[in-house]
């Protein structure tokens, strides 16, 4: 049996970054095991506009949450004394995609590359993670990408290729930016450090070919020919193997199955989990690392007792509003309806590396503070909401972390320079079915302009835990913290303020104020909100006493040669799409493992 220096479990975004970086040392043998297929060369993966065709296929784990209930939370005295219930999402189960393919979610996602903020990353460091401050982390992030601007200016020299759309005839970016500037939010080029105003988000699209740039072609392909790298797709890891001598625990390898379902083993000096926010804690629990009481009930031998495994699940609650656009506006509704003429025009434009097929379509976004925070009334309102609700969480065994998270969110909400809402505009109809899947556009020829809204820093936290050898219960507990729905409702009302402001309003038909009242907005959220595909936190990096699973060098507590290095280690979720943050985490992890940090 071949022995490896590093076994990487999960050939997704983080896993392939690590594989490429660690095999730069030709003396180190690296094995990557990926449960999904290798779809390199598949047009559904390479053509940006085709990414939805990979959802709900074998390239997707097809995860779904448990019902997000409105059941009263008995430990929340404040809610009960006021006769309120846990907000929830009206008992709906929410489906969400996660990449089950070589390249992971970077191969099937919506292509947006949004950096974490300085405030967010520095908050990780304050939790007890030396070396993870913004000054250090931003250098790792910068090593991951090269960004080409419309003027052909290039920033960075990393493998991942980023670009902006180059369609000169698209008026919507200017309309969006001018509308927000009129509301007091000027654009800033420094989208990492500043957090308030319109932003033009780059895509993970190669500027020359206008094909998807992702961990597979950016990191893996240049490294594939290295003799010290072995990549095995369609290899599902079932558990990590350990030697235990008293209190000393050492990971010795992994057990996995290939196409023929025969169990195989691989030996490694160090095991690195990069299976993602759902599967990394699942594999730890299946291997005996987790809450001893939970594991014993499932008949799993306990190797390391850590009840924090699978806890601290965080995600952005997400909702959308669509407005009718004027009939003479240029939108993407025809493409959404699969209109033959619109499809033909888009294909012709793509042959010239232009048009809707050459971009994500969601480049025009905004990072905005609590609505009205610039006024005395707005400041008073947010202070009232904070004083009333922020201490309402069920702290459980990790009260110190709950307090730290609350302090961070308080600092965001009370600052006119930090974003608590993330807004994404789209020139077309965009809405969600109750189960979280995308809803089709209305019949007919109507045109639309849509705004999706994310709560940037939710306080609600859930969990991921196995219920059997094959099943896992995913419970984000959306809007379970009462402050989340209060803040999101105010941002939802501001969405309609944006739509009613000039010059955007002149491009829309009459904007109906559907959520101006907070109670109306909250009811709309309970009925229509879903979850973004941005899960983090289930193997959090922080001291074990705070709820941590890994230390600042990403080592699993209790096992010196087992690390986790993916989105699951992020203790406080980024304000938007975490793709950029995961690339930064992986680059930072590689530097730590190689002894460069």
C-alpha positions as CSV (number, residue, x, y, z in Angstrom):
1,X,0.0,0.0,0.0
2,X,1.4,3.4,-1.0
3,X,1.9,5.9,1.8
4,X,1.4,9.6,1.3
5,X,2.7,12.6,3.1
6,X,-0.7,14.2,2.8
7,X,-4.1,12.8,2.1
8,X,-6.6,15.5,1.1
9,X,-10.2,14.4,1.5
10,X,-12.3,16.4,-0.9
11,X,-11.1,17.6,-4.3
12,X,-13.1,20.8,-4.2
13,X,-12.2,24.5,-4.0
14,X,-9.9,24.3,-1.0
15,X,-8.7,20.8,-1.7
16,X,-7.3,21.5,-5.1
17,X,-5.6,24.7,-4.0
18,X,-3.8,22.6,-1.3
19,X,-3.0,19.9,-3.7
20,X,-1.3,22.3,-6.1
21,X,0.6,24.2,-3.4
22,X,1.8,21.2,-1.4
23,X,3.1,19.3,-4.5
24,X,5.3,22.3,-5.3
25,X,7.7,20.4,-3.0
26,X,8.6,17.4,-5.1
27,X,9.6,15.4,-2.1
28,X,6.0,15.4,-0.7
29,X,3.5,12.8,-2.0
30,X,-0.1,14.0,-2.1
31,X,-3.3,12.0,-2.6
32,X,-6.6,13.7,-3.4
33,X,-9.8,11.7,-2.9
34,X,-12.9,13.3,-4.5
35,X,-16.4,11.7,-4.2
36,X,-17.6,13.4,-7.5
37,X,-16.6,12.9,-11.1
38,X,-14.0,14.7,-13.1
39,X,-16.0,16.8,-15.6
40,X,-13.0,18.7,-17.1
41,X,-14.0,19.6,-20.6
42,X,-17.7,19.4,-20.0
43,X,-19.4,22.5,-21.6
44,X,-21.9,22.7,-18.7
45,X,-19.0,23.5,-16.5
46,X,-16.9,25.7,-18.7
47,X,-19.6,28.0,-20.3
48,X,-20.6,30.5,-17.5
49,X,-24.3,30.6,-18.4
50,X,-24.7,26.9,-18.2
51,X,-23.9,26.5,-14.5
52,X,-27.7,26.0,-13.6
53,X,-27.7,22.9,-15.8
54,X,-25.4,21.1,-13.3
55,X,-27.7,21.7,-10.3
56,X,-29.7,18.7,-9.1
57,X,-27.5,16.3,-11.2
58,X,-24.8,13.9,-10.1
59,X,-22.5,16.9,-9.8
60,X,-24.5,18.2,-6.9
61,X,-24.8,16.7,-3.4
62,X,-28.6,17.7,-3.4
63,X,-28.6,18.7,0.2
64,X,-31.8,19.8,2.0
65,X,-32.4,21.3,5.4
66,X,-34.7,20.0,8.0
67,X,-38.0,22.0,8.3
68,X,-37.3,25.5,9.5
69,X,-40.0,25.7,12.2
70,X,-41.8,28.5,14.0
71,X,-41.9,26.5,17.2
72,X,-41.4,28.6,20.4
73,X,-37.9,28.3,21.8
74,X,-38.4,27.5,25.5
75,X,-35.0,28.8,26.6
76,X,-35.6,32.2,25.1
77,X,-37.3,33.9,28.1
78,X,-37.6,37.2,26.2
79,X,-39.5,35.7,23.4
80,X,-41.9,33.8,25.6
81,X,-42.7,36.7,27.9
82,X,-43.7,38.7,24.9
83,X,-45.7,35.8,23.4
84,X,-43.6,35.6,20.3
85,X,-42.4,32.5,18.5
86,X,-39.1,31.6,16.9
87,X,-39.4,33.3,13.5
88,X,-38.4,30.4,11.3
89,X,-39.4,29.9,7.7
90,X,-42.9,28.6,8.2
91,X,-41.8,24.9,8.5
92,X,-40.2,24.9,5.0
93,X,-37.3,22.6,4.1
94,X,-34.8,24.5,1.9
95,X,-32.8,22.7,-0.8
96,X,-29.3,24.0,-1.7
97,X,-26.6,22.8,-4.1
98,X,-23.1,21.9,-3.2
99,X,-20.5,20.7,-5.7
100,X,-20.0,17.0,-5.9
101,X,-17.4,17.2,-8.7
102,X,-13.7,17.7,-9.1
103,X,-13.4,21.4,-8.3
104,X,-16.3,21.3,-5.8
105,X,-18.6,24.3,-5.6
106,X,-16.2,26.4,-7.6
107,X,-17.2,24.3,-10.6
108,X,-21.0,24.8,-10.3
109,X,-21.5,28.1,-8.4
110,X,-22.7,31.5,-9.7
111,X,-19.2,32.8,-10.3
112,X,-19.2,35.8,-8.0
113,X,-15.9,36.6,-6.3
114,X,-16.5,38.8,-3.3
115,X,-13.8,39.4,-0.7
116,X,-14.4,39.3,3.0
117,X,-14.1,42.6,4.8
118,X,-11.2,43.7,7.0
119,X,-13.6,44.0,10.0
120,X,-14.8,40.4,9.5
121,X,-11.4,38.8,9.3
122,X,-9.9,40.8,12.1
123,X,-12.8,39.5,14.2
124,X,-11.6,35.9,13.5
125,X,-8.2,36.9,15.0
126,X,-9.8,38.4,18.1
127,X,-11.4,35.0,18.8
128,X,-8.0,33.6,19.6
129,X,-6.6,32.8,16.1
130,X,-3.1,34.4,15.9
131,X,-1.9,34.8,12.3
132,X,-5.5,35.2,10.9
133,X,-5.7,39.0,11.0
134,X,-6.6,40.9,7.8
135,X,-3.0,42.1,7.3
136,X,-1.9,38.4,7.0
137,X,-5.0,36.8,5.5
138,X,-5.3,39.4,2.7
139,X,-1.8,38.4,1.5
140,X,-2.9,34.8,1.2
141,X,-6.1,35.9,-0.6
142,X,-4.1,38.0,-3.1
143,X,-1.9,34.9,-4.0
144,X,-5.0,33.1,-5.3
145,X,-6.2,35.3,-8.2
146,X,-5.4,37.6,-11.1
147,X,-8.0,40.2,-11.9
148,X,-8.3,41.9,-15.3
149,X,-10.3,45.1,-15.4
150,X,-12.2,46.4,-18.4
151,X,-9.3,48.8,-19.1
152,X,-7.0,45.7,-19.3
153,X,-5.3,46.6,-16.1
154,X,-4.2,43.5,-14.2
155,X,-4.1,43.0,-10.4
156,X,-2.4,40.1,-8.8
157,X,-0.6,37.1,-10.2
158,X,-2.5,34.1,-8.8
159,X,-3.8,31.1,-10.7
160,X,-7.5,31.9,-10.6
161,X,-8.6,34.3,-13.4
162,X,-11.1,37.0,-12.6
163,X,-12.7,39.5,-15.0
164,X,-15.6,41.9,-15.4
165,X,-18.2,41.9,-18.2
166,X,-17.1,44.1,-21.2
167,X,-20.5,44.8,-22.7
168,X,-20.5,48.6,-23.5
169,X,-24.2,48.6,-24.4
170,X,-25.5,47.4,-21.0
171,X,-27.0,50.5,-19.2
172,X,-28.0,48.7,-16.0
173,X,-24.6,49.1,-14.1
174,X,-24.6,52.8,-14.5
175,X,-28.3,53.1,-13.5
176,X,-27.7,51.0,-10.4
177,X,-24.6,53.0,-9.4
178,X,-26.2,56.4,-10.0
179,X,-29.3,55.4,-8.0
180,X,-27.3,54.4,-5.0
181,X,-25.1,57.5,-5.3
182,X,-28.2,59.6,-5.2
183,X,-29.2,57.8,-2.0
184,X,-25.9,58.8,-0.4
185,X,-23.7,55.7,-1.2
186,X,-20.9,56.6,-3.6
187,X,-18.9,53.8,-5.3
188,X,-15.5,52.9,-3.9
189,X,-12.8,50.8,-5.6
190,X,-11.6,49.3,-2.4
191,X,-14.3,46.7,-2.0
192,X,-12.3,44.7,0.7
193,X,-11.8,47.5,3.2
194,X,-14.8,49.6,2.6
195,X,-18.2,48.1,3.0
196,X,-20.9,50.6,2.0
197,X,-22.0,51.5,-1.4
198,X,-22.4,50.0,-4.9
199,X,-19.8,47.4,-6.0
200,X,-19.0,45.9,-9.3
201,X,-18.3,42.3,-8.5
202,X,-15.8,40.4,-10.7
203,X,-16.6,36.9,-12.0
204,X,-14.4,33.8,-11.9
205,X,-14.3,33.9,-15.7
206,X,-11.1,34.0,-17.8
207,X,-10.8,37.4,-19.5
208,X,-9.6,35.9,-22.8
209,X,-11.7,32.8,-23.3
210,X,-14.7,33.9,-21.2
211,X,-14.9,30.4,-19.7
212,X,-15.2,29.5,-16.0
213,X,-12.0,29.8,-14.1
214,X,-12.1,27.5,-11.0
215,X,-10.0,25.3,-8.8
216,X,-9.9,22.6,-11.4
217,X,-8.4,24.4,-14.4
218,X,-6.6,27.2,-12.4
219,X,-4.9,25.1,-9.8
220,X,-5.2,21.4,-10.6
221,X,-4.5,21.4,-14.4
222,X,-1.0,22.9,-14.1
223,X,-0.1,20.4,-11.4
224,X,-1.6,17.2,-12.9
225,X,1.6,16.1,-14.5
226,X,3.5,16.1,-11.2
227,X,4.7,12.6,-10.3
228,X,4.0,13.3,-6.6
229,X,0.3,14.1,-7.1
230,X,-2.4,11.4,-7.3
231,X,-6.0,12.4,-7.8
232,X,-8.8,9.8,-7.6
233,X,-12.3,11.0,-8.6
234,X,-15.4,9.0,-7.6
235,X,-13.7,8.0,-4.4
236,X,-16.1,8.4,-1.5
237,X,-14.3,8.5,1.9
238,X,-16.2,6.7,4.6
239,X,-14.0,7.3,7.6
240,X,-10.7,8.4,8.9
241,X,-8.5,5.7,10.5
242,X,-6.8,6.3,13.9
243,X,-4.3,4.8,16.3
244,X,-5.0,5.5,19.9
245,X,-2.5,5.0,22.7
246,X,-4.0,6.3,25.9
247,X,-4.8,9.9,25.3
248,X,-2.6,10.2,22.3
249,X,-4.5,9.9,19.0
250,X,-2.9,9.7,15.6
251,X,-4.6,9.6,12.2
252,X,-3.1,6.9,10.1
253,X,-5.1,7.0,6.9
254,X,-8.6,6.9,5.4
255,X,-11.1,4.3,4.2
256,X,-12.9,4.9,0.9
257,X,-14.9,3.2,-1.8
258,X,-14.4,3.4,-5.6
259,X,-16.8,2.6,-8.5
260,X,-16.8,-1.1,-7.6
261,X,-17.9,-0.4,-4.0
262,X,-14.9,-2.3,-2.7
263,X,-13.5,-0.7,0.4
264,X,-9.9,0.5,0.0
265,X,-7.5,2.2,2.4
266,X,-4.8,4.7,2.0
267,X,-2.1,5.5,4.5
268,X,-0.9,9.1,5.2
269,X,1.4,11.0,7.5
270,X,-1.2,13.8,7.7
271,X,-4.9,13.9,6.8
272,X,-6.4,17.2,5.6
273,X,-10.2,17.4,5.4
274,X,-11.5,19.8,2.7
275,X,-14.9,18.1,2.2
276,X,-16.9,21.3,2.9
277,X,-19.1,22.7,5.6
278,X,-21.5,19.7,5.5
279,X,-19.3,16.8,4.8
280,X,-16.2,17.7,6.9
281,X,-18.1,17.5,10.2
282,X,-20.0,14.5,8.9
283,X,-16.8,12.6,8.3
284,X,-15.4,13.6,11.7
285,X,-18.5,12.2,13.4
286,X,-18.5,9.0,11.3
287,X,-14.8,8.5,12.3
288,X,-15.5,9.0,16.1
289,X,-14.6,12.7,16.5
290,X,-17.6,14.5,18.0
291,X,-20.0,14.6,20.8
292,X,-19.5,11.4,22.7
293,X,-23.1,11.0,23.7
294,X,-24.3,11.5,20.1
295,X,-21.8,9.0,18.7
296,X,-22.4,6.4,21.4
297,X,-26.2,6.4,20.6
298,X,-25.3,5.7,16.9
299,X,-22.9,2.9,17.9
300,X,-19.8,4.8,16.8
301,X,-16.6,4.3,18.9
302,X,-15.5,7.6,20.3
303,X,-12.0,8.7,19.4
304,X,-12.1,12.3,20.5
305,X,-15.0,13.8,22.5
306,X,-15.7,17.3,21.2
307,X,-19.4,18.4,21.2
308,X,-18.5,21.4,19.0
309,X,-18.2,19.3,15.9
310,X,-21.0,20.2,13.5
311,X,-22.1,23.2,15.6
312,X,-22.0,26.9,14.7
313,X,-23.5,26.4,11.2
314,X,-24.0,29.8,9.7
315,X,-25.6,30.9,6.4
316,X,-27.1,34.1,4.9
317,X,-30.9,34.2,4.8
318,X,-31.8,35.4,1.3
319,X,-34.9,36.9,-0.3
320,X,-35.8,38.6,-3.5
321,X,-38.1,41.2,-5.0
322,X,-38.9,41.6,-8.7
323,X,-40.2,44.8,-10.3
324,X,-41.8,45.2,-13.7
325,X,-39.5,47.0,-16.1
326,X,-40.6,49.2,-18.9
327,X,-41.4,47.4,-22.1
328,X,-38.6,49.1,-24.0
329,X,-35.9,48.0,-21.6
330,X,-33.2,45.4,-22.3
331,X,-33.4,42.6,-19.8
332,X,-32.7,38.8,-19.6
333,X,-36.3,37.7,-19.3
334,X,-36.2,36.2,-22.8
335,X,-33.3,34.0,-21.9
336,X,-35.1,32.9,-18.7
337,X,-38.1,31.9,-20.8
338,X,-35.8,30.0,-23.2
339,X,-37.0,32.3,-26.1
340,X,-35.3,30.9,-29.3
341,X,-34.5,34.4,-30.6
342,X,-33.0,35.5,-27.3
343,X,-30.9,32.3,-27.0
344,X,-29.6,32.6,-30.6
345,X,-28.6,36.3,-30.0
346,X,-26.8,35.3,-26.7
347,X,-25.0,32.5,-28.5
348,X,-23.9,34.8,-31.3
349,X,-22.6,37.3,-28.7
350,X,-20.8,34.6,-26.8
351,X,-18.9,33.7,-29.9
352,X,-17.5,37.2,-29.7
353,X,-16.9,36.7,-25.9
354,X,-19.7,39.2,-25.2
355,X,-23.3,39.1,-23.9
356,X,-25.1,37.4,-21.1
357,X,-23.5,34.0,-21.6
358,X,-20.1,35.5,-20.9
359,X,-20.8,36.7,-17.3
360,X,-22.7,35.8,-14.2
361,X,-25.3,38.6,-14.7
362,X,-25.0,39.5,-11.0
363,X,-22.0,41.8,-11.1
364,X,-23.9,44.9,-9.9
365,X,-24.3,44.7,-6.1
366,X,-24.2,46.9,-3.1
367,X,-23.0,46.6,0.5
368,X,-25.1,48.8,2.7
369,X,-25.4,49.6,6.4
370,X,-28.5,49.5,8.6
371,X,-31.0,51.7,6.7
372,X,-31.1,55.2,8.2
373,X,-28.0,54.8,10.4
374,X,-26.8,58.1,9.1
375,X,-29.7,59.9,10.9
376,X,-30.4,60.3,14.6
377,X,-33.7,58.4,14.2
378,X,-31.9,55.5,12.5
379,X,-29.2,55.3,15.2
380,X,-31.9,55.3,17.9
381,X,-33.8,52.6,16.1
382,X,-30.9,50.2,15.8
383,X,-29.8,50.8,19.3
384,X,-33.3,50.0,20.5
385,X,-33.3,46.7,18.5
386,X,-29.9,45.8,19.8
387,X,-30.8,46.4,23.4
388,X,-34.0,44.5,23.0
389,X,-32.9,41.4,21.1
390,X,-29.1,40.9,20.8
391,X,-28.9,39.0,24.1
392,X,-31.8,36.7,23.2
393,X,-29.8,33.7,21.9
394,X,-29.6,30.4,23.7
395,X,-25.9,30.6,24.6
396,X,-25.7,27.0,25.8
397,X,-22.1,25.8,26.6
398,X,-20.4,28.4,24.4
399,X,-21.6,31.7,26.1
400,X,-18.3,33.3,25.5
401,X,-18.5,32.8,21.7
402,X,-22.1,34.0,21.7
403,X,-21.0,37.2,23.4
404,X,-18.1,37.7,21.0
405,X,-20.4,37.1,18.0
406,X,-22.9,39.6,19.4
407,X,-20.1,42.2,20.0
408,X,-19.0,41.8,16.3
409,X,-22.5,42.1,14.9
410,X,-23.2,45.1,17.2
411,X,-20.1,46.8,15.8
412,X,-21.4,46.3,12.3
413,X,-24.9,47.4,12.9
414,X,-23.9,50.7,14.7
415,X,-21.4,51.7,12.1
416,X,-22.4,53.8,9.0
417,X,-19.2,52.4,7.3
418,X,-20.0,48.7,7.7
419,X,-22.5,46.6,5.8
420,X,-25.3,44.6,7.4
421,X,-27.1,44.0,4.1
422,X,-25.8,42.7,0.7
423,X,-27.9,43.6,-2.3
424,X,-27.6,42.0,-5.8
425,X,-29.3,43.5,-8.8
426,X,-30.3,41.5,-11.9
427,X,-31.9,42.8,-15.1
428,X,-34.6,40.1,-15.3
429,X,-37.0,38.1,-13.3
430,X,-35.4,36.3,-10.3
431,X,-37.4,34.6,-7.5
432,X,-37.3,31.5,-5.4
433,X,-39.7,28.6,-4.9
434,X,-40.7,27.8,-1.3
435,X,-38.1,25.0,-1.3
436,X,-35.2,27.3,-2.3
437,X,-35.0,26.4,-6.0
438,X,-35.2,29.1,-8.6
439,X,-38.7,30.0,-9.8
440,X,-39.5,30.3,-13.5
441,X,-40.5,33.8,-14.8
442,X,-44.1,34.7,-15.3
443,X,-45.8,33.7,-18.6
444,X,-46.0,36.3,-21.3
445,X,-43.5,38.9,-22.5
446,X,-43.2,41.1,-19.5
447,X,-39.8,42.4,-18.4
448,X,-38.4,42.7,-14.9
449,X,-35.6,44.1,-12.7
450,X,-34.8,42.1,-9.6
451,X,-33.0,42.7,-6.3
452,X,-31.8,39.8,-4.1
453,X,-31.1,40.7,-0.5
454,X,-28.8,38.8,2.0
455,X,-28.4,39.4,5.7
456,X,-24.7,39.9,5.8
457,X,-23.9,38.9,9.4
458,X,-26.7,36.7,10.9
459,X,-26.7,35.8,14.6
460,X,-28.7,32.7,14.0
461,X,-26.6,29.5,14.2
462,X,-27.5,25.9,13.5
463,X,-25.9,22.5,13.2
464,X,-25.0,19.6,11.0
465,X,-25.0,16.1,12.6
466,X,-25.2,12.6,11.3
467,X,-28.3,10.6,12.1
468,X,-27.0,7.3,10.6
469,X,-24.1,6.0,8.5
470,X,-25.6,7.6,5.4
471,X,-27.9,10.4,6.6
472,X,-27.2,13.9,8.0
473,X,-29.5,16.4,9.5
474,X,-28.8,20.0,8.3
475,X,-30.5,22.6,10.5
476,X,-29.4,26.2,9.9
477,X,-32.2,27.5,12.2
478,X,-32.8,30.4,9.8
479,X,-34.0,33.6,11.5
480,X,-34.0,31.8,14.9
481,X,-32.3,34.8,16.5
482,X,-34.9,37.5,16.8
483,X,-32.6,40.3,15.8
484,X,-32.0,38.8,12.4
485,X,-35.5,39.2,11.1
486,X,-35.7,42.7,12.5
487,X,-32.6,43.8,10.6
488,X,-33.5,42.0,7.4
489,X,-37.0,43.4,7.4
490,X,-35.5,47.0,7.5
491,X,-33.2,46.2,4.6
492,X,-36.2,44.7,2.7
493,X,-38.0,47.9,3.1
494,X,-35.0,49.8,1.7
495,X,-35.0,47.5,-1.4
496,X,-38.3,49.2,-2.4
497,X,-36.7,52.6,-1.6
498,X,-33.9,51.8,-4.1
499,X,-36.5,50.8,-6.7
500,X,-38.4,54.0,-6.2
501,X,-35.4,56.3,-6.5
502,X,-34.1,57.9,-9.7
503,X,-32.8,57.1,-12.1
504,X,-33.8,53.4,-11.6
505,X,-37.5,54.3,-11.0
506,X,-37.7,55.8,-14.5
507,X,-36.8,52.4,-16.0
508,X,-39.5,50.6,-14.1
509,X,-43.2,50.6,-14.1
510,X,-45.0,51.8,-10.9
511,X,-43.1,50.4,-7.9
512,X,-45.6,49.1,-5.4
513,X,-44.6,49.5,-1.7
514,X,-45.3,46.0,-0.5
515,X,-43.0,45.8,2.5
516,X,-42.8,49.4,3.8
517,X,-44.2,48.4,7.1
518,X,-41.9,46.2,9.3
519,X,-44.6,43.7,10.1
520,X,-45.4,43.3,6.4
521,X,-41.7,42.8,5.6
522,X,-41.3,40.2,8.4
523,X,-44.3,38.2,7.1
524,X,-42.9,38.3,3.6
525,X,-39.6,37.0,4.8
526,X,-41.2,34.1,6.7
527,X,-43.1,33.1,3.5
528,X,-40.5,33.6,0.9
529,X,-36.9,33.8,2.4
530,X,-34.6,30.9,1.6
531,X,-30.9,30.3,2.4
532,X,-28.0,31.2,0.3
533,X,-25.5,28.5,-0.6
534,X,-22.9,30.0,1.7
535,X,-22.6,27.6,4.7
536,X,-19.7,28.0,7.1
537,X,-18.6,27.3,10.6
538,X,-19.2,23.7,11.5
539,X,-15.5,23.0,12.3
540,X,-14.8,26.4,13.6
541,X,-11.3,27.7,14.1
542,X,-11.1,29.1,17.7
543,X,-10.3,27.9,21.2
544,X,-12.1,24.7,22.2
545,X,-13.6,26.5,25.2
546,X,-15.3,29.0,22.8
547,X,-16.7,26.2,20.6
548,X,-13.8,25.4,18.4
549,X,-12.9,22.2,16.5
550,X,-9.6,23.3,15.1
551,X,-6.8,25.6,16.4
552,X,-5.2,28.5,14.5
553,X,-3.0,26.0,12.6
554,X,-6.1,24.1,11.6
555,X,-5.3,21.0,13.6
556,X,-8.3,19.1,15.0
557,X,-8.2,19.3,18.8
558,X,-7.0,15.9,20.1
559,X,-5.3,14.8,16.9
560,X,-2.0,16.3,16.0
561,X,-1.9,15.2,12.3
562,X,-5.5,15.8,11.3
563,X,-6.5,19.2,9.9
564,X,-9.6,20.8,8.4
565,X,-9.0,23.6,5.8
566,X,-12.3,24.6,4.1
567,X,-15.3,26.9,4.7
568,X,-16.2,24.9,7.8
569,X,-13.4,26.5,9.8
570,X,-14.7,30.0,9.3
571,X,-16.0,31.1,12.7
572,X,-17.8,34.2,11.7
573,X,-19.3,34.1,8.2
574,X,-18.2,36.6,5.6
575,X,-20.7,39.2,4.5
576,X,-21.5,37.7,1.1
577,X,-20.5,34.9,-1.2
578,X,-17.7,33.0,0.5
579,X,-15.9,31.7,-2.6
580,X,-13.1,34.3,-2.4
581,X,-12.7,33.6,1.4
582,X,-12.4,29.9,0.8
583,X,-9.6,30.5,-1.7
584,X,-7.9,32.7,0.9
585,X,-8.4,30.1,3.6
586,X,-6.8,27.4,1.4
587,X,-3.8,29.5,0.4
588,X,-3.3,30.5,4.1
589,X,-3.6,26.8,5.1
590,X,-1.0,25.8,2.5
591,X,1.4,28.4,3.9
592,X,0.8,27.2,7.4
593,X,1.4,23.5,6.5
594,X,4.5,24.4,4.5
595,X,5.9,26.3,7.5
596,X,5.7,29.7,5.8
597,X,3.4,31.2,8.4
